[in-house]
Amino acid sequence: MAPLSSRRRALTTVHPVDEVLPLPTLALYGFQHVLAFYAGAVLVPVILGSSLGLTRQELVYLINADLVTAGIATVIQAWGFWRIGARLPLVQGATFTAVSPMIAIGQGAGGGTAGLLVVYGAVITGGVAAFLFAPFAGRLTRYFPPIVTGTLLTVIGIVLIPVALQDVGGGPALRGTAGYGDPVHLAYAGGTLLFILVVVRFGSPFLRSIAVLLGLVGGTAVAWLLGDAEFTAVDQADWLGVSTPFHYGLPHFSVLPMLAMVVVMLITVVETTGDVYAMGEITGREVDGDTVSRALRADGLATVLGGVFNSFPYVAFAENIGLVRMSRVTSRFVVVAAGLFMTVLGLLPKVGAVVASVPHPVLGAAAVAMFGMVATVGIQILAKVDLREERNAVILAVSLGAAMLPTAVPPFFERMPTEVRAVLGSGITLGTLTAVLLNLFFHVLERRRREGIDWDELAAYDDGTGPQTATAR
């Protein structure tokens, strides 16, 4: 038998997810998460604000509110309290699934701040629905076997890589212009990615864990030295900007927008479930139905806060899942630190403007690696699946094809109603729902049919000793 002291050490061993790192290390790793998260975080308010015709001042306020709420949501998810929060290193950000429905809702209400009030009424409703649905969703985890979760993560990575490649070409704003795909952009992206790879190959374990951060800082520094990175926005930004509840007025609750946002939140339930299982795979922390329920409650609560504090629905960010996989730093308290950083950035627009000055090609290069890592986690899960079995192979093949439909041909579902586009217009959503439904069709329903057969009677029939027919109960 092991000595008593050894047994005590074994009993007090802390799981890497729950490890509290030294403060300087927490800050460094947390800031790396913020840099990986920032561009995607500000993209949702920028797209929505521009579509609704908000003024520049209103748009800046919207970005700050999003950062503050995302920071709070991240702390809730990673730290956790009561039965809320997965207590995993999951960074929360505004979901892209809600962008198109929110634009349609806001424009239908007349645009501007009047449209935002209807959007926020729908967001609050969707958050409440997600919170209340969480316990039931946790019981559905048996319908997410490795073939479904592996397909989901593979789909997320593959669908998001083109988003990163847009940044490599110069950013979405340059699409259709002569500057898009300029060799200078490609050089910055290629140099940044090469630098990250060199650090991963030759760096010490610590340097490898912050390779993405070093790549972003190094790429930005080179771009600034060559005159291709501007920090003029820093001078124009205010030092302090506090997001207050219902800044634009009390939200308006309209039935159809509320129903549309409930549909969006049901879709994010599937996405969050896959994210939680992926993080469990990366960190080695066991995930069960209760973990999923706690994660979904955090999503619901964060979304309600989003409606109150002039923000959006929230879900785990795939970029940061890939970053955890790359850095191998699995402490959830690193993500808590990232959430605190995001909250501070939301309160200090000038500081946030510095982070926002990272050039698109530099950010895109890092995102390519991180999204690729998300797909790699999916493939890692699929390695546990017998793909020689025809039904599993069909689930994967058809789901990948469904995911690529709106990704490769964006206008495909433009003529559909808004509520339908919320489901079909996202490659992640369409691919995930396809995997879930095909798994039900091929495995769950078939399993139930088999369980209803009296196998003893069937065996007797095969031996010629039983009745002439094998009945099913």
Order of alpha helices (4+ residues) and beta strands (2+ residues): alpha-alpha-alpha-beta-alpha-alpha-alpha-alpha-alpha-alpha-alpha-alpha-alpha-beta-alpha-alpha-alpha-alpha-alpha-alpha-alpha-alpha-alpha
